[in-house]
């Protein structure tokens, strides 16, 4: 599976990515909501892991935007 991790805390993002990698999964990372939205719109991911409180664009807005675009 391919994951997108949208997390502004580098240590937390590293921890999640490492755990996913150990289970054989690939992941991309974004450090703010705007970057996460751009990656989600332009890539193919099985799962998005999105922090709620992000710089530039909060996590709920990212999810609402993707849903409004019928991006599943």
Beta strands, then each sheet from edge to edge (+ up, - down):
strand 1: 2-6
strand 2: 26-30
strand 3: 47-50
sheet 1: 2+ 1+ 3+
end
